[in-house]
Amino acid sequence: MTAPSRHQPIAQTCPECNTPLVGTYCHACGEKPADAHDLSLKHFIGHGIHELTHFDSKIFRTLKTLVLAPGTLTADYLAGRKKRYVPPLRLYLVIFAISFFLYTRPGVSLYDVRVFNAASYTHGNANGLEKNLESAAEQKHTSKEILYERFNEHWQHDVSLFQLSDVIVFALILAAVNWRRYFVEHLIFSLHTLSFAFLYECLMWLYYARFGFRQNLPLIGIFMLVLFLYLWRALPRVYPTSRWKTVLKAAVLVVGLEFARIFFLSFTLTLANYQTVN
């Protein structure tokens, strides 16, 4: 009787779906059961290095294409060329998470009611939010600073919870100006566009970390211009159309996205206020 091969699977059924094994790989789900070779230290280290370098090359290729070739990620994805890039939803969530982490740091927190109040008073748009918190603090017999911290916790949680709302709204605007396409196509384009937007905002964080949120309106104008130029390059690769229609669509999308973000900001702000004072 011959000894079993060190490459013979340990399991006789697939550990993933319990299908009886016929060969090395499960013919039902493609899973490969572990064997003695897979459990060796050499294989474990080699596989880990391969996965790490493979992911690194994929993420760098994805970011390079996202920034330098607007619209190519979406066009390649819709054409079926998916394996060479990080999937659009994962890309968006990773970049959003980095941006959210940066803009919730103490001293550079965008989602801070103190920063919001300061910006409102600076631009002559003082609102009753601060007075509302002061009144709630008196009723709850606590300090305004404690309510500020509670407010910020609620606000940041709500922002992370509703993070995909911008994606959906932007996709709806895309569907309105390019209505003869599947909605999923608009979602993919929306994920890639907003991934670029959050990546740009990660770079802008360096300015805010150094100078604070002063001169914010000109920076918003620069952001809208950058996004317009990005869409002007990206749209023809996914939605072939004339040059002037592309310019018009890019302008509509930029304005629509800004209105969507203002609504998203106002909604989460109002929700956090309700959660704090009630």
Phi, psi and chi 1 to 4 in degrees:
 res  aa     phi    psi   chi1   chi2   chi3   chi4
   1 MET       -  126.2 -178.0  176.1  179.7      -
   2 THR   -83.0  148.0   58.9      -      -      -
   3 ALA   -73.1  147.5      -      -      -      -
   4 PRO   -64.1  146.0   23.0  -31.4      -      -
   5 SER   -68.8  147.9  167.9      -      -      -
   6 ARG   -68.9  -14.1   65.6 -165.4  -60.0  -94.6
   7 HIS   -98.9    1.0  -63.0  -70.2      -      -
   8 GLN   -73.1  132.1 -179.4  178.5  -12.0      -
   9 PRO   -57.6  141.4  -23.1   33.8      -      -
  10 ILE   -71.5  -39.3  -63.9  174.7      -      -
  11 ALA   -87.0  148.1      -      -      -      -
  12 GLN   -96.5  -13.7  -60.4  -59.3  -45.3      -
  13 THR  -125.8  156.7   59.2      -      -      -
  14 CYS   -64.4  126.4  175.0      -      -      -
  15 PRO   -69.1  -14.2   25.7  -34.2      -      -
  16 GLU   -89.5  -45.4 -174.5   69.4   33.8      -
  17 CYS  -126.5    2.2   64.1      -      -      -
  18 ASN    65.9   19.1  -67.0  -37.2      -      -
  19 THR   -76.8  135.5  -59.4      -      -      -
  20 PRO   -57.7  133.8  -25.3   34.8      -      -
  21 LEU   -77.6  139.1  -66.7  174.4      -      -
  22 VAL  -109.3  -39.6  177.2      -      -      -
  23 GLY  -131.3 -157.0      -      -      -      -
  24 THR   -68.3  -38.3  -56.3      -      -      -
  25 TYR  -107.2  148.2  -67.2   87.1      -      -
  26 CYS   -68.6  128.1  175.6      -      -      -
  27 HIS   -77.1   -9.7   62.7  -82.6      -      -
  28 ALA   -91.3  -44.4      -      -      -      -
  29 CYS  -123.6   -8.3   69.3      -      -      -
  30 GLY    86.3    0.9      -      -      -      -
  31 GLU   -69.7  146.0 -176.7   63.8   82.5      -
  32 LYS  -110.7  112.3  179.5 -178.1 -178.9  -64.5
  33 PRO   -62.6  149.9  -20.9   32.9      -      -
  34 ALA   -68.8  141.8      -      -      -      -
  35 ASP  -124.8 -176.7   55.7   29.4      -      -
  36 ALA   -61.6  -35.1      -      -      -      -
  37 HIS   -65.9  -39.6  174.1   68.5      -      -
  38 ASP   -65.3  -26.6  -65.6  -31.6      -      -
  39 LEU   -91.7    4.4  -59.9  178.9      -      -
  40 SER   -79.1  149.6   68.2      -      -      -
  41 LEU   -63.4  -38.4 -178.4   61.0      -      -
  42 LYS   -60.5  -45.5  179.0 -179.8  178.2 -178.7
  43 HIS   -66.2  -41.0  174.0   78.9      -      -
  44 PHE   -60.7  -46.2  175.7   79.3      -      -
  45 ILE   -67.1  -43.8  -65.2  175.0      -      -
  46 GLY   -62.8  -41.2      -      -      -      -
  47 HIS   -66.7  -39.7 -179.2   72.9      -      -
  48 GLY   -63.7  -42.6      -      -      -      -
  49 ILE   -64.1  -40.7  -67.0  174.7      -      -
  50 HIS   -62.8  -45.2  170.7   75.8      -      -
  51 GLU   -64.9  -40.3  -71.9  -64.1  -40.1      -
  52 LEU   -65.7  -47.9 -178.6   61.3      -      -
  53 THR   -69.6  -34.3   54.8      -      -      -
  54 HIS   -65.8  -42.6 -179.3   67.9      -      -
  55 PHE   -66.5  -42.1  177.0   78.3      -      -
  56 ASP   -58.5  -45.7  -77.2  -11.6      -      -
  57 SER   -65.3  -35.5   62.9      -      -      -
  58 LYS   -70.3  -43.4 -177.5  178.7  -72.6 -171.2
  59 ILE   -68.8  -38.4 -172.1   65.6      -      -
  60 PHE   -67.8  -39.4  -73.4  133.4      -      -
  61 ARG   -64.1  -40.5 -176.4 -172.3  -55.3  117.0
  62 THR   -65.2  -46.9  -57.1      -      -      -
  63 LEU   -65.5  -39.3  -68.5  176.4      -      -
  64 LYS   -62.5  -44.0  178.6 -178.7  177.5 -179.0
  65 THR   -68.3  -39.3  -54.0      -      -      -
  66 LEU   -59.2  -43.1  176.2   69.4      -      -
  67 VAL   -84.6  -44.3  174.7      -      -      -
  68 LEU   -92.4  -18.1  -59.9 -178.8      -      -
  69 ALA  -132.0   71.3      -      -      -      -
  70 PRO   -53.2  131.6  -24.5   34.4      -      -
  71 GLY    90.6  -16.7      -      -      -      -
  72 THR   -68.2  -39.0  -59.6      -      -      -
  73 LEU   -58.2  -45.7  -75.5 -179.4      -      -
  74 THR   -66.4  -45.2  -55.6      -      -      -
  75 ALA   -61.4  -43.3      -      -      -      -
  76 ASP   -66.5  -40.1  -77.8   -8.5      -      -
  77 TYR   -62.6  -45.4 -175.0   92.3      -      -
  78 LEU   -68.6  -24.5  -62.7  179.0      -      -
  79 ALA   -84.6   -4.0      -      -      -      -
  80 GLY    96.8    2.3      -      -      -      -
  81 ARG   -90.5   83.4  -64.1 -177.3  -71.6  -89.1
  82 LYS  -107.2  -31.7  -55.8  176.2 -177.8  178.5
  83 LYS   -68.0  -24.5  -71.4 -172.2  175.8 -178.6
  84 ARG   -77.4  -13.1   65.1 -175.7   71.2  177.6
  85 TYR  -123.2  161.3  -57.3  118.9      -      -
  86 VAL   -70.0  133.9  176.3      -      -      -
  87 PRO   -54.9  145.5  -25.3   33.9      -      -
  88 PRO   -58.5  -41.8   15.2  -27.5      -      -
  89 LEU   -67.6  -42.4 -178.7   57.5      -      -
  90 ARG   -64.1  -41.4 -174.4 -174.4  -54.7  172.7
  91 LEU   -59.7  -47.0  176.4   67.8      -      -
  92 TYR   -61.7  -45.8  170.1   81.3      -      -
  93 LEU   -65.1  -37.9  -68.3  176.8      -      -
  94 VAL   -66.7  -47.9  168.2      -      -      -
  95 ILE   -67.6  -39.6  -62.3  178.8      -      -
  96 PHE   -61.1  -42.0  173.3   84.5      -      -
  97 ALA   -62.5  -40.2      -      -      -      -
  98 ILE   -65.3  -45.9  -64.7  173.1      -      -
  99 SER   -61.8  -43.8  174.6      -      -      -
 100 PHE   -63.6  -40.2 -174.3   73.2      -      -
 101 PHE   -61.9  -45.2  172.3   80.2      -      -
 102 LEU   -64.6  -43.7  -67.7  175.9      -      -
 103 TYR   -86.6   11.0  -78.0  100.2      -      -
 104 THR  -117.8   11.7   52.3      -      -      -
 105 ARG   -73.1  141.9  -63.3  -54.2   85.4 -152.3
 106 PRO   -56.4  130.7  -25.2   34.6      -      -
 107 GLY    92.1  -22.8      -      -      -      -
 108 VAL  -131.0   32.0 -158.5      -      -      -
 109 SER   -86.5  118.1  178.9      -      -      -
 110 LEU   -74.0  -35.3  179.2   62.7      -      -
 111 TYR   -93.9   64.6  -53.8  104.8      -      -
 112 ASP  -131.7  123.9 -171.9  -32.8      -      -
 113 VAL   -61.5  -28.4   65.5      -      -      -
 114 ARG   -66.4  -43.7  -59.0  175.4 -171.8   86.6
 115 VAL   -63.5  -41.5  174.3      -      -      -
 116 PHE   -63.5  -44.5 -179.3   81.9      -      -
 117 ASN   -64.4  -41.7  -79.2  -24.5      -      -
 118 ALA   -62.1  -42.3      -      -      -      -
 119 ALA   -65.9  -37.6      -      -      -      -
 120 SER   -64.9  -43.6  -63.0      -      -      -
 121 TYR   -70.7  -36.2  -74.2  118.4      -      -
 122 THR   -61.1  -40.1  -61.2      -      -      -
 123 HIS   -93.3   10.4  -60.2  -59.8      -      -
 124 GLY    74.1   25.1      -      -      -      -
 125 ASN  -120.1   44.2  -61.6  -41.8      -      -
 126 ALA   -57.9  137.8      -      -      -      -
 127 ASN  -122.0  177.4   54.6   72.5      -      -
 128 GLY   -87.7   12.8      -      -      -      -
 129 LEU   -63.1  -47.0 -179.8   58.7      -      -
 130 GLU   -64.3  -42.5 -173.3  171.1    2.7      -
 131 LYS   -64.2  -35.3  -67.3 -178.0  178.5  179.6
 132 ASN   -64.0  -42.2 -168.5   23.0      -      -
 133 LEU   -69.3  -37.4  -70.4  176.8      -      -
 134 GLU   -62.7  -42.5  -69.9  176.6   -7.4      -
 135 SER   -65.4  -41.9  175.6      -      -      -
 136 ALA   -64.8  -35.9      -      -      -      -
 137 ALA   -64.2  -40.0      -      -      -      -
 138 GLU   -65.8  -41.7  -67.9  178.6    1.2      -
 139 GLN   -67.6  -35.9  -66.3  176.5    6.1      -
 140 LYS   -88.7   -1.9  -65.2  177.4  179.3  -69.0
 141 HIS    56.1   49.8  -56.5  -71.6      -      -
 142 THR  -138.4  175.0 -173.7      -      -      -
 143 SER   -87.0  155.7   68.0      -      -      -
 144 LYS   -64.4  -33.3 -174.0  172.4   65.4  174.6
 145 GLU   -64.2  -38.4  -70.2  -59.6  -42.8      -
 146 ILE   -65.1  -41.5  -67.8  177.9      -      -
 147 LEU   -66.2  -35.7  -79.1 -168.5      -      -
 148 TYR   -57.7  -45.6  -86.0  176.2      -      -
 149 GLU   -65.1  -41.0  -66.2  -57.2  -37.5      -
 150 ARG   -63.0  -43.0  -68.7  178.7 -174.9  173.5
 151 PHE   -59.1  -47.7 -173.2  100.4      -      -
 152 ASN   -62.2  -39.7  -69.3  -20.6      -      -
 153 GLU   -61.4  -46.1  -69.6  176.9    3.0      -
 154 HIS   -63.7  -43.4  -73.4  -55.4      -      -
 155 TRP   -63.3  -47.5 -164.6    8.6      -      -
 156 GLN   -64.7  -37.2  -66.7  171.6   13.4      -
 157 HIS   -65.1  -43.1  176.0  -93.8      -      -
 158 ASP   -66.0  -38.7  -64.9  -22.8      -      -
 159 VAL   -61.5  -44.7  167.8      -      -      -
 160 SER   -67.8  -31.9   63.6      -      -      -
 161 LEU   -71.5  -38.4 -174.1   63.4      -      -
 162 PHE  -102.6   28.9  -67.2   98.8      -      -
 163 GLN   -63.7  -25.6   59.8 -174.8  -76.9      -
 164 LEU   -88.0    0.2  -69.0  176.4      -      -
 165 SER   -65.1  -40.1   61.8      -      -      -
 166 ASP   -60.9  -39.6  -80.0   -7.3      -      -
 167 VAL   -61.2  -45.4  174.6      -      -      -
 168 ILE   -68.5  -43.9  -63.6  173.7      -      -
 169 VAL   -63.7  -43.7  172.3      -      -      -
 170 PHE   -63.5  -37.5 -169.6   69.8      -      -
 171 ALA   -65.5  -36.0      -      -      -      -
 172 LEU   -65.8  -39.3  -71.2  171.8      -      -
 173 ILE   -65.6  -41.4  -59.7  172.3      -      -
 174 LEU   -59.1  -41.9  -84.0  166.5      -      -
 175 ALA   -64.2  -31.5      -      -      -      -
 176 ALA   -70.9  -34.6      -      -      -      -
 177 VAL   -96.6  -10.9  -62.8      -      -      -
 178 ASN  -137.9   70.9  -58.5  -78.2      -      -
 179 TRP   -79.2  -13.5   58.3  -83.6      -      -
 180 ARG   -93.2   48.2  -68.3 -177.0  177.9  179.5
 181 ARG  -142.6  160.2  -55.3  -69.1  -71.7  -96.8
 182 TYR   -69.4  145.9  -68.6  106.0      -      -
 183 PHE   -64.5  -32.9 -172.9   68.0      -      -
 184 VAL   -61.1  -34.0  171.5      -      -      -
 185 GLU   -61.2  -40.8  -62.7  178.6   78.4      -
 186 HIS   -67.0  -36.6  -54.2  -48.0      -      -
 187 LEU   -63.4  -42.3  -80.0  176.5      -      -
 188 ILE   -63.6  -45.9  -58.4  -58.1      -      -
 189 PHE   -62.7  -39.6 -172.1   87.4      -      -
 190 SER   -63.5  -43.5  178.6      -      -      -
 191 LEU   -61.2  -42.8  -74.3  167.8      -      -
 192 HIS   -69.6  -41.6  -74.0  145.3      -      -
 193 THR   -64.3  -44.9  -58.5      -      -      -
 194 LEU   -72.2  -26.6  -68.9  179.5      -      -
 195 SER   -62.1  -43.2  -65.3      -      -      -
 196 PHE   -63.6  -41.8  171.0   80.7      -      -
 197 ALA   -61.8  -44.7      -      -      -      -
 198 PHE   -69.1  -33.5  -80.0  119.1      -      -
 199 LEU   -64.6  -41.9 -172.6   62.1      -      -
 200 TYR   -63.1  -40.4  177.3   83.9      -      -
 201 GLU   -67.7  -28.8  -70.2  177.0   -9.8      -
 202 CYS   -63.2  -37.8  -72.2      -      -      -
 203 LEU   -69.3  -38.4  -64.6  177.1      -      -
 204 MET   -65.8  -23.3  -69.2  -55.0  -55.5      -
 205 TRP   -59.5  -32.0  178.9   85.6      -      -
 206 LEU   -59.6  -38.9  -62.1  173.9      -      -
 207 TYR   -67.4  -46.6  174.5   89.0      -      -
 208 TYR   -64.2  -35.8  -68.7  128.6      -      -
 209 ALA   -64.8  -29.3      -      -      -      -
 210 ARG   -89.0  -41.7  175.1   64.6  179.0   83.8
 211 PHE  -115.7   -2.9  -59.4  104.2      -      -
 212 GLY    79.1 -165.5      -      -      -      -
 213 PHE   -96.0   27.8  -69.6   95.8      -      -
 214 ARG   -72.9  155.0  -66.9  172.3  -64.3  176.2
 215 GLN    54.0   42.7  -56.2  -61.8  -33.7      -
 216 ASN   -73.5  -37.0 -165.2   35.4      -      -
 217 LEU   -61.5  -46.2  -72.8  179.6      -      -
 218 PRO   -59.7  -35.6  -24.5   34.9      -      -
 219 LEU   -69.1  -34.2  -67.6  176.9      -      -
 220 ILE   -64.9  -40.9  -67.8  175.6      -      -
 221 GLY   -61.7  -40.8      -      -      -      -
 222 ILE   -64.9  -41.1  -66.1  173.3      -      -
 223 PHE   -60.4  -43.8  167.4   76.6      -      -
 224 MET   -64.5  -37.3  -65.9  178.5   66.5      -
 225 LEU   -66.3  -44.4  176.4   60.6      -      -
 226 VAL   -61.5  -43.3  169.6      -      -      -
 227 LEU   -66.0  -38.3 -173.5   60.2      -      -
 228 PHE   -61.1  -46.8  170.2   80.1      -      -
 229 LEU   -63.8  -37.1  -65.8  174.9      -      -
 230 TYR   -63.6  -47.3 -174.8   86.2      -      -
 231 LEU   -66.7  -35.0  -71.8  168.3      -      -
 232 TRP   -59.9  -34.2  176.3   62.0      -      -
 233 ARG   -83.5  -34.2  -66.7  -76.4  -54.6  -79.7
 234 ALA   -80.2  -39.3      -      -      -      -
 235 LEU   -57.5  -45.7  -76.2  169.1      -      -
 236 PRO   -62.4  -24.6  -21.7   33.4      -      -
 237 ARG   -75.4  -21.3  -70.5 -167.8  169.8  108.0
 238 VAL  -113.2  -37.4 -177.0      -      -      -
 239 TYR  -123.9   80.9  -52.4   96.7      -      -
 240 PRO   -56.2  127.1  -24.0   35.0      -      -
 241 THR  -160.4  177.9 -174.2      -      -      -
 242 SER   -71.8  164.0   65.2      -      -      -
 243 ARG   -62.1  -45.3  179.3 -178.9  -59.3  178.6
 244 TRP   -70.8  -34.9  -67.4  112.2      -      -
 245 LYS   -66.1  -35.6  -75.8 -174.1  177.4 -179.8
 246 THR   -63.4  -43.1  -60.9      -      -      -
 247 VAL   -61.4  -44.8  170.9      -      -      -
 248 LEU   -64.4  -44.3  179.9   60.1      -      -
 249 LYS   -64.1  -41.1  -71.4  179.7  179.3 -179.7
 250 ALA   -61.9  -41.7      -      -      -      -
 251 ALA   -64.5  -44.3      -      -      -      -
 252 VAL   -62.0  -41.4  169.8      -      -      -
 253 LEU   -67.4  -40.2  -70.8  170.0      -      -
 254 VAL   -64.1  -47.8  169.6      -      -      -
 255 VAL   -64.0  -42.5  173.4      -      -      -
 256 GLY   -62.1  -40.3      -      -      -      -
 257 LEU   -65.6  -40.2  178.8   59.8      -      -
 258 GLU   -64.7  -41.4  -79.1  -55.2  -55.0      -
 259 PHE   -64.1  -38.9  -86.1  108.3      -      -
 260 ALA   -63.5  -39.0      -      -      -      -
 261 ARG   -71.3  -36.9  -65.0 -173.4  122.8 -175.0
 262 ILE   -63.6  -43.0  -68.2  172.3      -      -
 263 PHE   -63.2  -43.4  172.4   79.5      -      -
 264 PHE   -62.3  -42.4  171.8   67.9      -      -
 265 LEU   -64.3  -45.0 -177.7   69.0      -      -
 266 SER   -66.2  -40.7  -58.4      -      -      -
 267 PHE   -63.8  -48.8  172.0   75.3      -      -
 268 THR   -67.8  -33.1   53.7      -      -      -
 269 LEU   -65.4  -46.3 -168.0   71.0      -      -
 270 THR   -64.1  -41.0  -57.1      -      -      -
 271 LEU   -65.1  -42.2 -179.4   59.0      -      -
 272 ALA   -65.0  -37.2      -      -      -      -
 273 ASN   -63.4  -43.2 -178.5   54.0      -      -
 274 TYR   -63.7  -43.2  175.0   80.3      -      -
 275 GLN   -65.9  -28.5  -67.1  169.2  -35.6      -
 276 THR   -82.0  -43.1  -57.1      -      -      -
 277 VAL   -89.6  -10.8  -59.3      -      -      -
 278 ASN  -109.7      -  -69.1  -72.5      -      -
